Amino acid sequence: MSTALEAYKPGLFDLTHKLTVEIHGHTALITINHPPANTWDRDSLIGLKQVVEHLNHDDDIYALVVTGQGGKFFSAGADLKLFADGNREHAREMARRFGEAFETLRDFRGVSIAAINGYAMGGGLECALACDLRIAEQHAMLALPEAAVGLLPCAGGTQALPWLVGEGWAKRMILCGERVDAQTALRIGLVEQVVDSGEARGHALLLAAKVARQSPVAIRAIKPLLQGARERAPNTWLSEERERFVDLFDAEDTREGVNAFLEKREAHWRNK
């Protein structure tokens, strides 16, 4: 596995043969490429964390899209063979790797979009839950089935899912093992859009392109405010919201955005 990304440049590069990253304008497209079911293992989790950390330092990247290779699986989650020996310390390391990877994805400084092109199961769904937005193809199936094999979601699923769909649906999916199809996922708020088979990637890239019209500096200030209500009551963020508004006036992009509007021209962001 590559441990550094100095060779990163516009185009396509390969990481462990299990993740690929492709650049489309201001968007990074990350493809989970681990057939047959695009499962996660130690190397790919470390790789995802490295990629997102690198993208956080690339001023030309405003958004990222995560999708799966092929037309059947977004990701089936962890390869259960990793846990067959019942080794407690190995389980602890893998839980940490999952947590570090998906929390890094959750905290990506731009906008992240999951293009769910098929089954999103277990850690696969948790990866999608770590993204800001989710687009599912009409044949997609989503589930957190860990309890059926004596495990539990350990990469944010028990926390992120009820936040999106409510406690009742979260319990149906986690405690009862209920799978939901794309239309049900849309209805309960698990995804924001359903598209025809084969079109999630394209729609996600189109949505990501809209992000390029937003100030990346403003996005960085806004995301913690939107996500902060998970940690404390919304009213407790009001004073910080005002302070972050004022802080934006230290940014070059804020002056550029206001003046571009007044001059009736497109803003040219510098991410500074």
C-alpha positions in Angstrom: 0.0 0.0 0.0 1.2 3.5 -0.8 1.8 5.3 2.5 2.2 8.8 0.9 0.3 10.6 -1.8 3.0 12.9 -3.1 2.3 11.7 -6.7 -1.3 12.9 -6.4 -2.2 15.0 -9.4 -5.3 15.5 -11.7 -6.1 12.2 -13.3 -6.4 8.7 -11.9 -4.1 6.9 -9.4 -4.5 3.6 -7.6 -4.2 2.9 -3.9 -3.8 -0.7 -2.8 -5.9 -1.8 -5.8 -8.9 -1.4 -3.5 -9.5 2.3 -3.8 -9.1 4.6 -6.8 -9.3 8.4 -6.8 -10.2 10.4 -9.9 -10.3 14.1 -10.1 -13.3 15.9 -11.8 -12.8 19.6 -11.7 -13.0 20.5 -8.0 -14.3 17.1 -7.0 -12.5 13.9 -6.0 -14.2 10.7 -6.9 -13.3 7.8 -4.6 -14.3 4.4 -5.9 -14.3 1.3 -3.6 -12.7 -1.3 -5.9 -12.5 -4.6 -4.0 -14.5 -7.2 -5.8 -16.7 -9.1 -5.6 -18.5 -7.1 -2.9 -16.3 -4.0 -2.3 -15.6 -5.0 1.3 -13.4 -3.0 3.6 -10.2 -4.3 5.1 -7.3 -2.9 7.1 -5.4 -1.5 4.1 -8.4 0.1 2.4 -9.5 1.8 5.7 -6.1 3.2 6.2 -6.1 4.2 2.6 -9.4 6.1 2.9 -8.2 8.0 5.9 -5.0 9.0 4.1 -6.9 10.1 1.0 -9.3 12.3 2.8 -6.6 13.8 4.9 -4.7 14.6 1.8 -7.8 16.1 0.1 -8.3 18.3 3.2 -5.0 20.0 2.3 -5.7 20.4 -1.4 -7.1 23.9 -1.9 -8.4 22.9 -5.4 -10.8 20.2 -4.0 -14.1 21.4 -2.7 -16.1 18.1 -2.7 -15.7 14.4 -2.8 -17.9 11.5 -4.1 -17.7 7.9 -2.8 -19.1 5.1 -4.9 -18.5 1.4 -5.5 -17.1 -0.4 -8.5 -19.6 -2.3 -10.6 -23.3 -2.3 -10.6 -24.2 -4.6 -7.7 -22.4 -3.4 -4.6 -21.6 0.0 -3.1 -20.0 -1.9 -0.3 -20.9 -5.0 1.7 -19.0 -3.7 4.7 -16.3 -5.7 6.5 -15.0 -9.0 5.2 -16.3 -11.3 8.0 -13.3 -13.6 7.5 -11.3 -11.0 9.4 -13.2 -11.9 12.6 -13.6 -15.6 12.2 -10.8 -16.4 14.6 -12.5 -14.5 17.4 -9.3 -12.6 18.3 -10.3 -9.7 20.6 -7.3 -7.5 19.9 -7.6 -7.9 16.2 -11.3 -6.9 16.6 -10.2 -3.9 18.6 -7.8 -2.7 15.9 -10.4 -3.2 13.1 -13.0 -1.3 15.1 -10.5 1.5 15.5 -9.6 1.5 11.8 -13.2 1.7 10.8 -13.8 4.5 13.3 -10.8 6.5 12.2 -11.6 6.1 8.5 -15.2 7.1 8.6 -14.8 9.8 11.2 -12.2 11.4 8.9 -14.6 11.1 6.1 -17.4 12.7 8.2 -15.1 15.6 9.1 -13.9 16.2 5.5 -13.7 20.0 5.2 -15.7 20.1 2.0 -19.0 18.4 0.9 -19.1 14.6 0.7 -21.6 12.6 -1.3 -22.2 8.9 -1.3 -23.3 7.5 -4.7 -24.9 4.3 -3.6 -24.9 2.1 -6.6 -26.1 -1.2 -5.1 -26.0 -3.0 -1.8 -24.8 -0.8 1.1 -24.5 -3.2 4.1 -22.9 -2.9 7.5 -19.7 -0.9 7.2 -20.8 -0.1 3.6 -23.8 1.8 4.9 -21.8 3.3 7.7 -19.5 4.8 5.1 -22.5 6.3 3.3 -23.7 7.6 6.7 -20.4 9.4 7.2 -21.0 11.4 4.1 -23.0 14.7 4.1 -25.4 13.5 1.4 -26.6 10.2 -0.1 -27.9 9.4 -3.6 -29.2 5.8 -4.2 -29.9 3.9 -7.3 -33.4 2.4 -7.5 -32.1 -1.2 -7.0 -30.0 -0.3 -3.9 -30.6 -2.1 -0.6 -29.4 -0.7 2.7 -29.0 -2.5 6.0 -27.0 -2.7 9.2 -27.2 -6.5 9.7 -24.4 -7.0 12.2 -26.6 -8.4 15.0 -27.5 -11.3 12.8 -23.9 -12.6 13.1 -23.5 -11.6 16.8 -21.8 -8.2 16.1 -22.9 -4.5 16.2 -22.2 -1.5 14.0 -19.0 0.0 15.3 -18.2 2.7 12.8 -20.9 5.2 13.8 -24.0 3.4 12.7 -25.8 3.3 16.1 -25.3 7.1 16.3 -25.7 8.4 12.7 -28.7 6.3 11.7 -31.2 7.4 14.4 -30.1 11.0 13.8 -31.2 10.7 10.2 -34.2 8.4 10.3 -35.4 8.5 13.9 -35.1 6.0 16.7 -37.9 3.8 15.5 -36.5 3.1 12.0 -33.0 2.8 13.4 -34.2 0.1 15.8 -36.1 -1.7 13.0 -32.9 -1.8 10.9 -30.4 -2.5 13.6 -32.4 -4.6 16.2 -34.7 -6.4 13.7 -32.3 -6.6 10.8 -34.7 -5.0 8.4 -33.3 -4.1 5.0 -34.7 -1.0 3.2 -34.9 -0.4 -0.5 -34.1 2.9 -2.1 -37.7 4.2 -2.1 -38.1 3.4 1.6 -34.7 5.0 2.3 -35.9 8.1 0.5 -39.1 8.2 2.5 -37.5 7.9 5.9 -34.7 10.4 5.2 -31.9 7.9 4.9 -31.1 9.2 1.4 -31.9 12.5 -0.3 -32.4 11.3 -3.9 -33.2 8.1 -5.8 -32.0 7.8 -9.4 -32.1 5.1 -12.1 -29.6 2.2 -12.0 -26.2 3.2 -13.2 -26.8 7.0 -12.6 -25.8 7.6 -9.0 -22.2 8.4 -9.9 -23.2 11.0 -12.5 -25.9 12.6 -10.4 -23.4 12.8 -7.4 -20.8 14.5 -9.6 -23.4 17.0 -10.9 -24.4 17.8 -7.3 -20.7 18.1 -6.3 -20.2 20.5 -9.2 -22.8 22.8 -7.6 -20.6 22.8 -4.5 -17.9 24.5 -6.6 -20.1 27.6 -6.9 -20.2 27.9 -3.1 -17.3 29.4 -1.1 -15.2 26.5 0.2 -14.2 28.7 3.1 -17.8 29.3 4.0 -18.6 25.6 3.7 -15.8 24.8 6.2 -17.4 27.2 8.6 -20.9 26.0 8.1 -20.5 22.2 8.4 -19.6 22.1 12.1 -22.6 24.3 12.8 -24.9 21.9 11.0 -23.4 18.9 12.6 -23.0 20.4 16.0 -26.6 19.9 17.0 -25.8 16.2 17.3 -23.6 17.1 20.3 -25.5 20.0 22.0 -28.8 21.7 21.9 -29.2 23.9 18.8 -29.7 27.2 20.8 -26.2 26.8 22.3 -24.7 27.3 18.8 -26.3 30.6 18.1 -23.6 32.8 19.5 -20.9 30.7 17.8 -22.9 31.0 14.5 -22.6 34.8 14.8 -18.9 34.6 15.6 -18.2 32.4 12.7 -20.0 34.8 10.4 -17.7 37.6 11.6 -14.6 35.4 11.2 -15.4 34.9 7.5 -14.5 38.5 7.0 -10.8 37.5 7.5 -11.1 35.4 4.3 -10.1 36.5 0.8 -13.0 34.4 -0.6 -15.6 36.4 1.4 -14.5 39.7 -0.2 -14.4 38.0 -3.5 -17.8 36.5 -3.2 -19.5 39.8 -2.1 -17.8 41.8 -4.8 -18.5 39.2 -7.5 -22.2 39.4 -6.6 -22.2 43.2 -6.7 -20.3 43.2 -10.0 -22.6 40.6 -11.5 -19.8 38.1 -12.3 -18.8 34.6 -11.3 -16.8 34.4 -8.1 -13.3 32.9 -8.4 -12.5 31.1 -5.2 -9.0 30.6 -3.8 -10.1 28.6 -0.8 -8.4 31.1 1.4 
